[in-house]
Amino acid sequence: MTVPGDPGPSRGTQRAVEREERAAHQAAERVAAAQQRELLRPHVAEWFGHRVFPAVASGAQARADQLSQTCPFLSRVAERTTQCIKSENSKGVCTISAGSNGPRQDWLVCPHRALDDVLLDTMVKRLFGIAPDVKVGIIPVTNLAVPAVRDRLVEAVQNPAAPRQFITFQQYFGGEISLPRSPASPELSFDATVVEVVADPDGPENAVRLDRYGVIEMQTTDTHGSYRHAVEALRSALDLHGSDFAEQIAAHPEWPGRRVEGPNISNVFKRTFYQVMFKFQITKRSSSAGCILALPRPVWDSWLPFLGNPQIVNMGDGTHQLAAPGEMVDASSIPVPSWIYVFDVDDEPPASGGPTPIDVDLIIATDSPTLSRLALEVAPTNAIGDSQDDDTVLLALHRRVGQFLAVG
């Protein structure tokens, strides 16, 4: 407020105040920019199943799992406490946070991170045509070594009113189911195989038989470099700051980011595409319920350019289909669909203290011909053009040679 007779602050004082305000604003912008760079830089995001970046899980269960090096996902499937089985340099690393696609995203680097009860239950019901609100029984085949578990399974199978029963095979639970190599076909294995167990009316009392099977494939990510330095930093922090580990990690985000490198995006699509196409084809038979490819959201985002950035068309029933840009979708064109499940890890650890939940973002009905056309026809056309006049390679050659010669 100006007082009559008071000349107010001098011009020099006003300029000094303005300079200080500009300096403070620029300093705040630099801090914000540094924080954004740190947010997008690669970090270990989850360690022994619990968040350490950008939010940090602070519950007692998180500390207990990290101190005991327990994998909560393997433990849940095995129904007993199970330690992480990864090598020392990557022990406990579930996901890597990186801004390789632009925004910060969580890239799965361990397939066991996706051993989520809700996700598995949802996918099994989708494969076998079971309504979402209907209960099913799903157990790993290794649990059948327990007589009581076997008895419960057989009893449920013989009871028409009981939930349908399924057995799963995975790497550390009975081993992956494999296709043997032949002179005319490659050897391939399935990440997870699910088979329904049903009553055998033609067998002796309480006899069971195996019915249709389904296949679930999980795409993880290769990264450049090693996690060793970040893992060592997290271990040291846990040893030194056990009582306030979460607070210390939150205050020092550079620890879970120590010398961590980002995902190898160019390898993500190439490593999976052929196997997925192959498995989508071989599960199109009456003995199979089909195949689901489960993709973390950042992996799906990195796939889109390789598929020509297709339309993702909402079919109005909770599912989607893929089409080239500008094309109409014919729902009847995929009579026996395979599925792509796109899922993501929540940003915030839950109040319950358990691992961060997984959410399904997209359920896409597709098949090998659709993916093949998008990847091998639509994307190449986008890359090089429709005609010789807009041939991207020819234009590049003209530009390079034009530095030295007049070319037509």
ChimeraX attribute file (.defattr): number of C-alpha atoms within 10 A of each C-alpha:
attribute: neighborCount
match mode: 1-to-1
recipient: residues
	/A:1	4
	/A:2	8
	/A:3	7
	/A:4	7
	/A:5	6
	/A:6	7
	/A:7	8
	/A:8	12
	/A:9	10
	/A:10	9
	/A:11	9
	/A:12	9
	/A:13	11
	/A:14	12
	/A:15	12
	/A:16	12
	/A:17	12
	/A:18	12
	/A:19	12
	/A:20	12
	/A:21	12
	/A:22	12
	/A:23	12
	/A:24	12
	/A:25	12
	/A:26	12
	/A:27	12
	/A:28	12
	/A:29	12
	/A:30	12
	/A:31	12
	/A:32	12
	/A:33	12
	/A:34	12
	/A:35	12
	/A:36	12
	/A:37	12
	/A:38	17
	/A:39	20
	/A:40	20
	/A:41	20
	/A:42	28
	/A:43	28
	/A:44	31
	/A:45	26
	/A:46	26
	/A:47	27
	/A:48	27
	/A:49	26
	/A:50	30
	/A:51	26
	/A:52	26
	/A:53	27
	/A:54	21
	/A:55	17
	/A:56	22
	/A:57	29
	/A:58	19
	/A:59	16
	/A:60	12
	/A:61	16
	/A:62	24
	/A:63	21
	/A:64	12
	/A:65	21
	/A:66	22
	/A:67	14
	/A:68	13
	/A:69	18
	/A:70	21
	/A:71	26
	/A:72	28
	/A:73	23
	/A:74	22
	/A:75	15
	/A:76	14
	/A:77	19
	/A:78	17
	/A:79	13
	/A:80	10
	/A:81	16
	/A:82	17
	/A:83	19
	/A:84	25
	/A:85	15
	/A:86	13
	/A:87	10
	/A:88	12
	/A:89	14
	/A:90	21
	/A:91	19
	/A:92	25
	/A:93	25
	/A:94	26
	/A:95	27
	/A:96	28
	/A:97	26
	/A:98	26
	/A:99	19
	/A:100	18
	/A:101	14
	/A:102	9
	/A:103	10
	/A:104	18
	/A:105	24
	/A:106	25
	/A:107	30
	/A:108	29
	/A:109	19
	/A:110	19
	/A:111	17
	/A:112	22
	/A:113	22
	/A:114	25
	/A:115	16
	/A:116	18
	/A:117	13
	/A:118	13
	/A:119	17
	/A:120	15
	/A:121	15
	/A:122	16
	/A:123	23
	/A:124	24
	/A:125	16
	/A:126	18
	/A:127	21
	/A:128	17
	/A:129	10
	/A:130	15
	/A:131	10
	/A:132	13
	/A:133	8
	/A:134	9
	/A:135	14
	/A:136	15
	/A:137	15
	/A:138	21
	/A:139	19
	/A:140	19
	/A:141	18
	/A:142	16
	/A:143	18
	/A:144	15
	/A:145	9
	/A:146	9
	/A:147	10
	/A:148	10
	/A:149	13
	/A:150	14
	/A:151	12
	/A:152	11
	/A:153	22
	/A:154	17
	/A:155	14
	/A:156	19
	/A:157	25
	/A:158	18
	/A:159	12
	/A:160	11
	/A:161	8
	/A:162	13
	/A:163	14
	/A:164	20
	/A:165	18
	/A:166	23
	/A:167	20
	/A:168	22
	/A:169	21
	/A:170	20
	/A:171	14
	/A:172	13
	/A:173	17
	/A:174	13
	/A:175	17
	/A:176	17
	/A:177	16
	/A:178	12
	/A:179	12
	/A:180	10
	/A:181	10
	/A:182	8
	/A:183	5
	/A:184	5
	/A:185	9
	/A:186	12
	/A:187	9
	/A:188	15
	/A:189	18
	/A:190	21
	/A:191	19
	/A:192	20
	/A:193	21
	/A:194	25
	/A:195	21
	/A:196	21
	/A:197	20
	/A:198	22
	/A:199	20
	/A:200	16
	/A:201	12
	/A:202	9
	/A:203	10
	/A:204	8
	/A:205	10
	/A:206	12
	/A:207	14
	/A:208	18
	/A:209	13
	/A:210	13
	/A:211	15
	/A:212	17
	/A:213	23
	/A:214	22
	/A:215	26
	/A:216	22
	/A:217	22
	/A:218	20
	/A:219	23
	/A:220	21
	/A:221	23
	/A:222	18
	/A:223	19
	/A:224	12
	/A:225	12
	/A:226	13
	/A:227	23
	/A:228	17
	/A:229	17
	/A:230	22
	/A:231	24
	/A:232	18
	/A:233	17
	/A:234	22
	/A:235	15
	/A:236	13
	/A:237	19
	/A:238	19
	/A:239	12
	/A:240	12
	/A:241	14
	/A:242	14
	/A:243	11
	/A:244	13
	/A:245	20
	/A:246	22
	/A:247	13
	/A:248	17
	/A:249	23
	/A:250	17
	/A:251	10
	/A:252	12
	/A:253	19
	/A:254	18
	/A:255	24
	/A:256	29
	/A:257	27
	/A:258	19
	/A:259	17
	/A:260	25
	/A:261	19
	/A:262	21
	/A:263	24
	/A:264	14
	/A:265	18
	/A:266	12
	/A:267	12
	/A:268	19
	/A:269	19
	/A:270	12
	/A:271	13
	/A:272	15
	/A:273	15
	/A:274	13
	/A:275	16
	/A:276	19
	/A:277	17
	/A:278	13
	/A:279	22
	/A:280	23
	/A:281	16
	/A:282	11
	/A:283	18
	/A:284	16
	/A:285	11
	/A:286	9
	/A:287	11
	/A:288	18
	/A:289	24
	/A:290	25
	/A:291	29
	/A:292	28
	/A:293	22
	/A:294	23
	/A:295	24
	/A:296	26
	/A:297	22
	/A:298	24
	/A:299	25
	/A:300	18
	/A:301	14
	/A:302	16
	/A:303	20
	/A:304	16
	/A:305	15
	/A:306	20
	/A:307	24
	/A:308	22
	/A:309	19
	/A:310	21
	/A:311	17
	/A:312	16
	/A:313	14
	/A:314	15
	/A:315	13
	/A:316	7
	/A:317	6
	/A:318	9
	/A:319	16
	/A:320	19
	/A:321	24
	/A:322	22
	/A:323	22
	/A:324	19
	/A:325	12
	/A:326	8
	/A:327	10
	/A:328	11
	/A:329	16
	/A:330	9
	/A:331	11
	/A:332	7
	/A:333	11
	/A:334	15
	/A:335	10
	/A:336	16
	/A:337	19
	/A:338	24
	/A:339	24
	/A:340	23
	/A:341	22
	/A:342	20
	/A:343	21
	/A:344	21
	/A:345	21
	/A:346	14
	/A:347	18
	/A:348	15
	/A:349	21
	/A:350	16
	/A:351	11
	/A:352	10
	/A:353	15
	/A:354	18
	/A:355	25
	/A:356	19
	/A:357	16
	/A:358	19
	/A:359	15
	/A:360	17
	/A:361	12
	/A:362	19
	/A:363	20
	/A:364	23
	/A:365	20
	/A:366	22
	/A:367	24
	/A:368	19
	/A:369	13
	/A:370	17
	/A:371	20
	/A:372	15
	/A:373	16
	/A:374	23
	/A:375	21
	/A:376	13
	/A:377	14
	/A:378	20
	/A:379	20
	/A:380	16
	/A:381	16
	/A:382	14
	/A:383	14
	/A:384	15
	/A:385	14
	/A:386	12
	/A:387	9
	/A:388	11
	/A:389	9
	/A:390	11
	/A:391	14
	/A:392	16
	/A:393	13
	/A:394	13
	/A:395	13
	/A:396	11
	/A:397	10
	/A:398	14
	/A:399	12
	/A:400	11
	/A:401	11
	/A:402	12
	/A:403	9
	/A:404	8
	/A:405	9
	/A:406	8
	/A:407	9
	/A:408	5
